[in-house]
Amino acid sequence: MPIAIAPSNQELVVRKIGAEEKTKKHLQELGITVGSTITLISSTGGNVIVIVKEGRLCLDKNLASKILVA
């Protein structure tokens, strides 16, 4: 499921990132890789705030729709 519709305050595992290689590399530098765990804090209008490792990230709805979690 896309991260924008995932349940809040629950650890989620990234299963697939359906973005261009440049975007995947940028997300990897931020700590979002296939197999990594992230926690969704908030989802408003498709935009999301997630906890990755020890930091918080805000992702727009276009990018959030390309990150699939389980």
N, C-alpha and C positions, 0 to 999 in steps of 0.2 A: 504494500500500500504506500502511496506517497506520504511523505512526512507531514504534510499539511493536514491530513485527516487522521493521523495517528493519535492515540490517547496521550493526554498530558501527564507530566510527572511520572513517567515510566521509562526505564532504560530500554532503548531500542537498538537493534543491530542493523547497520547499513548493509543491504543485500545487493543493491545495484545503483550505479550512478549513470544516468543516461544523458550525458552532456558531452560537449566537444572535448578533445584532449587538453586544450589550453585550460578550460574550466576545471576539468578533472585534476589537473596538476595544481591549480590554485587551491582547490578544496583539500587536496592531499597536504599541501603546506599548512593549511588551517587545522588539520587533524581529522578530516572527514574522508575516510577510505572504506572500501568494501571490507566488512568484517569488524569495523570499529563500532564502539557503542556511543550513543548520544542520547540525551534526555530532552524531550520537547517540553518547554516551559509554557509557551503561549503560541496560539495560532489565531490571527485576526485577518480575515479577508484573504487568506492564502499566504500571507507573510508570516514567518515563524521566527521564534527566538528559541535557540537550542543551547544546551550546555555540551561543550566538547572538551574533554579532559578537564581542565580547571577554569576554562573561560567560557564566556557567552558570545554567541554569534547571532546576528539578525540576517535572515535570508529572505530575499524577495520571492514572490509567489512563483515566478518563472523558474527560478533555480530550485526552490523547494519542491516543485512538482516533478523534478527530474531525479530526486533522491528517494529511492524506494527502501523501506525499512520493514522489519518483522518484529 
